[in-house]
Amino acid sequence: MVCMHEVEVKTILSARNGMNLYRGCSHGCIYCDARSTCYHIEHVFEDIEVKKNAPALLEEALRKKRKRCMIGTGGMSDPYLHLEKELCLTRRCLELIAEYGFGAAVQTKSDLILRDIDLLKQINDRTKAVVEITLTTADESLCKIVEPNVCTTKRRFEVLCRMQEAGIPTVVWLSPILPFLNDTEENILGILDYCKRAGVYGIINFGMGLTLRDGDRQYFYKKLDEHFPGLKQKYIKTYGDAYELSSPNSSALYRLFRDKCKEYGLVCGNEALFSYMYAFEDKGEGEQLRLF
């Protein structure tokens, strides 16, 4: 059973027009940075904080905006947590984004996003909706360990394919690459093959490794002890208390990643991808201009 508690917040959109409708997570990913103490989550991480007045705040913010833009969600908390199936906060916010003519960039690991493909298509037909899916490992068995409470990579590939069929652009987050677990050529090639077959626009990657901070590190090491006995000691010996933990194979893996993206026609520059995802488009106006 998923725990939750409701709160009312004063604002919902950040300065960059991002929003998080929930705090905490039920996906159980062993590497989750959002567990880090620097984010000052004052409740048990699995006791999801639900921002119940988020749709009302979003509507107020959209009404006041002088220029339409892309609205992002999923940066700190997945908008398609298990609770979303019943609460529908994300769906209501997408309805408002569609109603007011804004664009959307949605990041998730969950196939629950398929429930809202009608709204995403509606937004994309008029402006732009970008669906961002995280792929970490092509190994289904490993995926069930490192991301235990959400659909596996194979299912996320199917989500990407459904979006492609609907004409909705997709971007993949290839992250994180866990040293001594999924930092292999086989894994990188497997994920890139999924991306090629699903017709994704591009792939975001911040390096072949992961980051660990206080709070996140302790949980990650606890899970390593549970599932990979002895691996925590190897991490400590190799990295100490470092924030950035690059794979020993980092250089070779990144060359492989870059070369295959070029071969497959996938955009892999992070700056170019973020510019694309957050550039608002008005397809209706574009069609009118072409008439003249």
SVG drawing of the C-alpha trace seen along z (x, -y; Angstrom):
<svg xmlns="http://www.w3.org/2000/svg" viewBox="-9 -39 49 50">
<polyline fill="none" stroke="black" stroke-width="0.4" points="0.0,0.0 1.3,-3.4 1.3,-6.1 0.4,-9.7 -0.3,-13.0 -1.8,-16.1 -0.5,-19.6 -1.4,-23.0 1.5,-24.9 1.8,-28.6 3.3,-28.2 3.6,-25.4 5.7,-26.7 9.5,-27.3 11.2,-30.3 11.9,-28.0 8.3,-26.8 8.8,-23.4 6.5,-21.8 6.5,-18.8 3.1,-17.7 4.4,-15.2 7.4,-14.9 8.9,-11.5 8.5,-8.5 7.2,-4.9 9.3,-3.6 12.1,-2.4 15.1,-3.1 18.2,-2.3 20.2,-5.2 17.6,-8.0 19.2,-11.4 15.9,-12.9 16.6,-11.0 19.6,-13.4 19.3,-15.4 20.1,-18.6 16.5,-18.6 15.1,-18.8 12.3,-16.3 11.0,-16.2 8.9,-13.1 9.5,-9.4 10.5,-9.3 7.8,-6.7 5.1,-8.7 4.2,-10.8 3.5,-14.4 0.6,-15.3 0.2,-19.0 -3.6,-18.9 -4.0,-22.5 -1.5,-22.2 -4.1,-22.3 -5.7,-25.5 -2.3,-27.1 -1.3,-26.0 -4.4,-27.4 -3.9,-30.8 -0.2,-30.9 -1.2,-30.0 -3.9,-32.7 -1.3,-35.3 1.4,-34.5 1.9,-37.0 3.6,-34.5 2.9,-30.8 5.8,-28.4 6.7,-24.8 5.6,-23.5 7.9,-20.8 7.3,-18.2 9.2,-15.2 12.5,-16.7 12.4,-15.9 9.4,-13.6 7.9,-11.3 4.4,-12.7 3.2,-9.1 3.7,-7.6 1.3,-4.8 -1.0,-7.3 -1.5,-9.2 -3.7,-6.4 -6.4,-7.4 -5.6,-11.1 -5.2,-12.2 -3.3,-15.4 -1.0,-15.0 -3.9,-14.4 -5.7,-17.5 -2.6,-19.6 -2.2,-18.3 -5.8,-19.2 -5.1,-22.8 -1.9,-23.0 -4.0,-21.8 -6.8,-24.2 -4.6,-27.3 -2.5,-26.4 0.9,-25.7 3.4,-23.0 4.5,-20.2 7.7,-18.3 7.0,-15.3 9.7,-13.0 8.8,-9.6 9.7,-5.9 6.1,-4.8 3.8,-3.3 0.9,-5.0 1.7,-7.9 -0.1,-6.0 -3.4,-6.8 -2.8,-10.4 -1.7,-9.9 -4.9,-11.6 -4.0,-14.8 -0.3,-14.6 -1.4,-14.3 -3.8,-17.1 -1.1,-19.4 1.4,-18.2 -1.0,-18.8 -1.3,-22.4 2.1,-23.2 4.6,-20.6 4.6,-17.8 7.8,-16.0 7.9,-12.7 11.1,-12.0 11.7,-8.4 14.6,-7.2 16.4,-4.0 19.1,-2.7 19.7,0.9 18.8,3.2 19.0,6.2 15.5,6.9 16.6,8.9 18.9,6.1 16.2,3.5 13.9,5.2 16.5,4.9 17.7,1.3 14.2,-0.1 12.0,2.4 8.5,0.8 8.1,-0.6 7.8,1.0 10.9,2.4 13.0,1.1 11.2,3.4 7.9,1.9 9.3,-1.7 10.5,-0.9 6.9,0.0 5.8,-3.3 8.3,-5.1 7.0,-3.2 3.4,-4.2 4.4,-7.8 6.2,-7.5 3.0,-6.1 1.0,-9.0 3.5,-11.5 4.7,-12.6 8.5,-13.3 10.5,-11.5 13.8,-12.0 15.6,-9.3 17.6,-9.9 20.5,-7.4 21.1,-7.7 22.6,-6.6 25.3,-4.2 26.2,-2.3 29.9,-1.3 30.4,2.5 26.7,3.1 25.5,1.7 28.7,0.0 29.2,2.3 29.3,2.0 26.5,4.6 24.2,2.4 24.9,-0.8 24.4,0.9 21.1,2.5 19.7,-0.9 20.8,-2.6 19.1,0.1 15.9,-0.5 16.2,-4.2 16.8,-3.7 13.9,-1.3 11.6,-3.6 12.6,-6.6 13.5,-8.8 14.7,-12.4 17.8,-12.2 19.4,-11.0 20.5,-13.0 23.6,-11.7 25.6,-13.4 28.5,-10.9 29.0,-7.2 28.6,-7.0 26.4,-8.3 26.4,-10.9 26.0,-10.1 25.2,-12.6 24.4,-12.3 21.1,-10.4 21.2,-9.0 24.6,-7.3 23.4,-5.5 20.3,-4.1 22.3,-3.0 24.9,-1.2 22.1,0.5 20.6,1.9 24.0,3.0 24.5,5.0 21.0,6.6 21.5,7.5 25.2,7.4 27.2,8.5 30.7,7.1 30.0,4.4 29.6,1.6 33.2,2.2 34.4,2.0 32.7,-1.3 34.1,-2.7 37.6,-1.5 37.4,-3.0 35.5,-6.2 35.6,-7.0 33.0,-9.7 33.2,-11.3 30.2,-13.0 30.8,-11.9 31.5,-8.3 32.6,-7.7 32.8,-4.2 36.4,-2.9 35.1,-2.3 33.8,-5.9 35.9,-7.1 35.4,-4.1 31.6,-3.9 31.1,-7.6 32.9,-7.2 30.7,-4.3 27.7,-6.3 28.6,-9.3 29.6,-7.3 26.4,-5.2 24.2,-8.2 25.8,-9.7 25.3,-6.5 21.7,-6.2 20.9,-9.9 20.1,-10.6 20.8,-14.0 23.2,-13.5 24.3,-17.1 22.6,-18.0 22.5,-21.7 20.8,-21.1 18.3,-18.7 17.3,-21.0 16.9,-23.9 14.7,-21.7 12.6,-20.4 11.9,-23.9 11.5,-25.8 7.8,-26.6 6.2,-26.1 2.8,-27.3 2.0,-25.0 -1.3,-26.8 0.5,-30.1 3.1,-28.3 0.5,-26.9 -1.1,-30.4 2.3,-32.0 3.0,-29.4 -0.2,-30.3 1.3,-33.7"/>
</svg>
